[in-house]
Structures are given as structure tokens and as C-alpha cells.
Amino acid sequence: MVRLPKYDLQTLFEIRERSKKAAEDAFAEQQKAVAKEQTRLDEMKAELAAKVEYREKKRIEYLEKAAKGEMNVHTITQSQRHIERLKEEEAAYEVEIDKQRERLKEAEKVLDKRRQEMVDANREFKALEKHKEKWVKKKKKEIEAKEEDAAEDIAQSQFLKLHGQ
């Protein structure tokens, strides 16, 4: 096996390789963060839907009681206030959902940034990797050419010894 000299840019090669790995890891972590924010948003939307459903059930329940004559003016007023309070809670929760949407958007922006960093690091590494491959081929050719020259010199000197010149 032909022993190659040390690659002149080996340190830079290793740095770029580590940078590529770090960028890939950062991207993977940010993907997890985006997924977590999306899951939380989905959960919040489901909670809001449950709140709306609960309010609607209560509204129907109160209407049925009122239609049956089971409610007086005081309880009708209380039930109306209760429905209004539930609507206010839903509105406040919608604000929280909007904040969660913003957190998700920010996480997605960071993800895009991490993706670009990963692409850049990968491109830089691949360029240097290709350079190293070309360098290895060139060095192998040089070494093979030297070995061929040496073999020719040996063959020529043996030929000359045998033929007496």
C-alpha cells in the first residue's frame, strides 16, 4: 500500500467535519423544538374546542331548564353570567393560542436558520472533501510515477550490467 504524506489541510478538514456535525445536531434539536411547539398548539386548540363544547352544552342545558320552568329570574341571570364568563375564558384562551402560534413561528424561523447553517456547513465540508479526494489521487499518481521511474532505472541498470555497457 502506498503511504501518502499528511494532507496539508487535514486540520481544516476536521474542523469543517465537526462544524457539519454540529450544524446537523443543532438542526435536529430545533426540529424537536418545533415539533414540541406544534404539539402544544394542537393541544391548546383541542382544549379550546372542549371549552366551546362545554359552553354550548351548558347553554342548551340552561335553555332546557328555562323552557321547563325550572329557573327563576335570578337563576336565569346567573346562567347568562356563567355563559358570558365561559366566553371570556375562551377569548382569553384564544389570546394564549395566538401567543403559542407566535412561539411556533419563531421556532420555525430558527429551524430555517439552522437548516441554512447545516446546508452551508455541508457544502463547505463537501468542497474540502472533494479537494482532499483530488489531492489523494494526485499524490498517488505522483508516487506511482516515482515508483515507475525507479523501476525503470533499476531495469535499465540491470540491462546495462547484463549487456556490459
Backbone torsions as a table, in degrees:
resi	resn	phi	psi	omega
1	MET	NA	138.8	-178.4
2	VAL	-78.6	128.0	178.6
3	ARG	-91.6	119.8	-179.2
4	LEU	-88.9	150.2	173.2
5	PRO	-68.9	165.3	179.7
6	LYS	-65.7	136.4	178.4
7	TYR	-65.2	126.4	-175.3
8	ASP	-60.1	-32.4	-176.7
9	LEU	-102.5	23.5	-176.2
10	GLN	-59.7	-41.0	179.9
11	THR	-62.9	-45.7	177.4
12	LEU	-63.1	-39.3	178.0
13	PHE	-58.2	-46.7	-179.9
14	GLU	-66.1	-38.8	178.1
15	ILE	-62.7	-45.5	-179.5
16	ARG	-67.2	-34.5	177.8
17	GLU	-65.4	-42.3	177.3
18	ARG	-66.7	-39.4	178.2
19	SER	-62.2	-41.5	178.4
20	LYS	-61.2	-47.4	-179.8
21	LYS	-63.0	-42.9	179.9
22	ALA	-64.0	-40.6	179.1
23	ALA	-65.8	-40.0	177.6
24	GLU	-64.1	-41.9	179.1
25	ASP	-64.7	-42.8	179.1
26	ALA	-63.1	-40.4	178.1
27	PHE	-63.2	-44.9	-180.0
28	ALA	-61.8	-42.5	178.5
29	GLU	-63.0	-41.2	-179.7
30	GLN	-68.8	-33.8	175.1
31	GLN	-60.3	-41.3	177.5
32	LYS	-63.4	-41.0	179.5
33	ALA	-64.1	-41.8	178.2
34	VAL	-63.4	-43.8	179.8
35	ALA	-61.4	-39.8	179.2
36	LYS	-64.5	-44.7	179.3
37	GLU	-64.7	-39.2	178.8
38	GLN	-65.5	-41.6	178.6
39	THR	-61.9	-43.9	179.4
40	ARG	-62.7	-41.6	178.1
41	LEU	-61.8	-44.6	179.0
42	ASP	-61.7	-41.1	177.9
43	GLU	-62.9	-42.7	-179.5
44	MET	-64.5	-40.2	177.8
45	LYS	-62.9	-40.8	178.1
46	ALA	-64.4	-40.6	177.7
47	GLU	-62.9	-41.5	178.5
48	LEU	-63.6	-42.9	178.1
49	ALA	-60.8	-38.8	177.5
50	ALA	-65.6	-39.0	178.1
51	LYS	-63.8	-43.7	179.5
52	VAL	-63.4	-43.6	179.0
53	GLU	-61.8	-43.6	178.4
54	TYR	-60.6	-45.8	179.6
55	ARG	-61.0	-41.8	-178.9
56	GLU	-65.5	-40.4	177.1
57	LYS	-62.2	-43.2	179.5
58	LYS	-64.3	-41.4	179.5
59	ARG	-60.7	-45.0	178.8
60	ILE	-65.4	-41.6	178.0
61	GLU	-58.9	-45.9	-179.6
62	TYR	-66.3	-38.7	178.5
63	LEU	-64.7	-41.3	179.1
64	GLU	-65.0	-42.1	178.1
65	LYS	-63.2	-41.8	179.7
66	ALA	-65.4	-38.8	-179.6
67	ALA	-67.9	-31.0	178.8
68	LYS	-82.5	-7.7	-179.1
69	GLY	81.1	18.8	-178.7
70	GLU	-85.4	-1.0	-177.5
71	MET	-122.5	141.6	174.0
72	ASN	-100.4	-177.7	-177.1
73	VAL	-58.5	-42.0	-178.7
74	HIS	-63.1	-47.6	-178.6
75	THR	-70.2	-30.8	175.7
76	ILE	-64.7	-43.7	178.8
77	THR	-63.1	-43.5	178.4
78	GLN	-62.0	-42.5	-179.2
79	SER	-66.0	-38.2	177.5
80	GLN	-64.2	-42.0	177.5
81	ARG	-64.4	-38.5	178.6
82	HIS	-62.5	-45.2	178.6
83	ILE	-61.5	-43.0	178.8
84	GLU	-63.6	-40.8	178.4
85	ARG	-63.5	-40.7	177.0
86	LEU	-62.7	-39.4	177.4
87	LYS	-63.7	-40.8	178.6
88	GLU	-64.1	-41.2	177.9
89	GLU	-62.7	-39.7	177.7
90	GLU	-63.5	-43.1	179.8
91	ALA	-62.8	-42.7	178.2
92	ALA	-64.1	-38.1	179.6
93	TYR	-69.5	-33.7	176.0
94	GLU	-63.2	-35.5	175.8
95	VAL	-63.5	-41.6	177.8
96	GLU	-64.2	-37.6	177.3
97	ILE	-64.8	-40.7	177.3
98	ASP	-61.9	-40.0	177.0
99	LYS	-63.4	-39.4	178.3
100	GLN	-66.2	-37.8	176.3
101	ARG	-60.4	-41.0	178.6
102	GLU	-64.9	-40.9	177.0
103	ARG	-61.9	-39.3	178.1
104	LEU	-64.9	-43.3	178.9
105	LYS	-61.1	-42.4	178.8
106	GLU	-63.7	-42.5	178.6
107	ALA	-63.4	-37.5	178.2
108	GLU	-68.9	-35.2	176.0
109	LYS	-63.9	-43.6	178.2
110	VAL	-63.7	-38.7	178.1
111	LEU	-61.0	-43.8	177.9
112	ASP	-61.1	-40.6	178.6
113	LYS	-64.0	-44.2	179.1
114	ARG	-64.5	-37.1	177.9
115	ARG	-62.1	-45.0	-179.8
116	GLN	-64.9	-40.8	177.2
117	GLU	-61.3	-40.2	179.6
118	MET	-66.0	-43.1	178.9
119	VAL	-62.3	-44.6	-179.9
120	ASP	-62.9	-46.2	-179.5
121	ALA	-63.7	-38.6	179.1
122	ASN	-66.3	-42.4	179.5
123	ARG	-62.7	-45.1	179.6
124	GLU	-62.4	-41.6	179.6
125	PHE	-66.3	-44.8	-179.1
126	LYS	-62.0	-38.8	179.0
127	ALA	-62.4	-45.3	179.9
128	LEU	-70.0	-35.0	177.8
129	GLU	-63.3	-42.2	178.0
130	LYS	-64.5	-40.7	177.0
131	HIS	-60.3	-43.2	-179.5
132	LYS	-64.2	-41.2	178.8
133	GLU	-61.4	-43.7	178.3
134	LYS	-64.1	-40.9	179.5
135	TRP	-61.5	-44.3	179.7
136	VAL	-61.5	-45.8	178.5
137	LYS	-59.5	-44.8	-178.9
138	LYS	-61.9	-46.7	-178.6
139	LYS	-64.2	-39.5	178.3
140	LYS	-62.6	-42.9	178.9
141	LYS	-62.6	-42.4	178.7
142	GLU	-61.9	-44.2	-179.2
143	ILE	-66.3	-43.2	178.5
144	GLU	-62.8	-39.8	179.0
145	ALA	-63.8	-42.0	178.2
146	LYS	-63.7	-41.7	179.7
147	GLU	-65.2	-41.0	177.5
148	GLU	-63.5	-43.0	177.8
149	ASP	-60.6	-43.6	179.4
150	ALA	-63.5	-42.0	179.4
151	ALA	-64.1	-40.8	177.7
152	GLU	-63.6	-42.5	178.9
153	ASP	-61.5	-42.3	179.7
154	ILE	-65.1	-46.6	-179.6
155	ALA	-61.9	-41.8	-179.5
156	GLN	-65.3	-42.5	-179.7
157	SER	-67.8	-36.5	177.1
158	GLN	-66.9	-40.5	177.8
159	PHE	-60.7	-45.3	-179.2
160	LEU	-65.1	-37.1	178.6
161	LYS	-65.8	-39.9	-178.0
162	LEU	-72.5	-34.4	-175.8
163	HIS	-98.6	9.4	170.7
164	GLY	66.9	37.2	178.7
165	GLN	-108.4	NA	NA
